[in-house]
Amino acid sequence: MKKKALLIIVIVAIMIPTAFWASALIKCEMLTQKYYDDFKQAYTQNTMLGEMEYFKVLSCDENTAEVYYVSKDMTDANVLTFKNNNGVWQQISWETIWSASGSASGVIYPYWWHFIYGGL
């Protein structure tokens, strides 16, 4: 009986964080689909960034948005924060999350495994 109870505890301990992570991924995917046209070229406001492979909208409301961009050659990833000014999204901040050049080595939730790209 103890083994069965321990097994249930272990399974629950794994499933709860996995459920939270999966719901965060689903939320980002839904936001990305909803705001795709708004942010697909918004990174070009920052002349320091090159071509992007893809992006994910981490959060967005009517006033601000955080968007995670991964570069075309997978050498870096950045989170750009935008403010909505009369229907136009304008970049207000920029943070490099990870970079293969070694200038950043952070992790972004819920895409925690992406930091591995920076080490390749």
Backbone hydrogen bonds, N-H to C=O, Kabsch-Sander energy under -0.5 kcal/mol:
donor,donor_aa,acceptor,acceptor_aa,energy
5,A,1,M,-2.2
6,L,2,K,-2.5
7,L,3,K,-2.3
8,I,4,K,-2.2
9,I,5,A,-2.2
10,V,6,L,-2.4
11,I,7,L,-2.5
12,V,8,I,-2.5
13,A,9,I,-2.6
14,I,10,V,-1.5
15,M,11,I,-2.7
16,I,12,V,-2.4
18,T,14,I,-1.5
19,A,15,M,-2.5
20,F,16,I,-2.0
21,W,17,P,-2.5
22,A,18,T,-2.7
23,S,19,A,-2.3
24,A,20,F,-1.8
25,L,21,W,-2.3
26,I,22,A,-2.4
27,K,23,S,-2.2
28,C,24,A,-2.3
29,E,25,L,-2.4
30,M,26,I,-2.5
31,L,27,K,-2.6
32,T,28,C,-2.6
33,Q,29,E,-2.3
34,K,30,M,-2.4
35,Y,31,L,-2.7
36,Y,33,Q,-0.6
39,F,35,Y,-1.7
40,K,36,Y,-1.7
43,Y,39,F,-0.6
44,T,41,Q,-1.8
45,Q,42,A,-1.7
46,N,43,Y,-1.9
47,T,45,Q,-0.8
49,L,46,N,-1.5
53,E,70,V,-2.8
54,Y,70,V,-1.3
56,K,68,Y,-2.3
57,V,28,C,-0.6
58,L,56,K,-0.7
58,L,66,E,-2.2
59,S,66,E,-1.5
61,D,64,T,-2.5
65,A,82,F,-2.0
66,E,59,S,-2.3
67,V,80,L,-2.7
68,Y,56,K,-3.2
69,Y,67,V,-0.6
69,Y,78,N,-3.3
70,V,54,Y,-2.6
71,S,76,D,-2.7
72,K,51,E,-2.5
74,M,71,S,-1.7
77,A,98,W,-2.3
78,N,69,Y,-2.6
79,V,95,E,-2.9
80,L,67,V,-2.7
80,L,78,N,-0.6
81,T,93,S,-2.2
82,F,65,A,-2.9
83,K,90,Q,-2.9
84,N,63,N,-3.1
85,N,83,K,-0.8
85,N,88,V,-3.0
86,N,84,N,-0.7
88,V,85,N,-1.2
90,Q,83,K,-2.9
90,Q,88,V,-0.5
92,I,81,T,-3.4
93,S,81,T,-1.5
95,E,79,V,-2.0
97,I,77,A,-2.7
97,I,95,E,-0.5
98,W,77,A,-1.1
99,S,104,A,-2.2
100,A,75,T,-3.6
102,G,99,S,-1.4
106,G,97,I,-3.8
112,W,110,P,-0.8
114,H,111,Y,-1.6
115,F,112,W,-0.9
116,I,113,W,-1.5
117,Y,114,H,-1.6
118,G,114,H,-0.6
119,G,116,I,-1.3
120,L,117,Y,-1.6
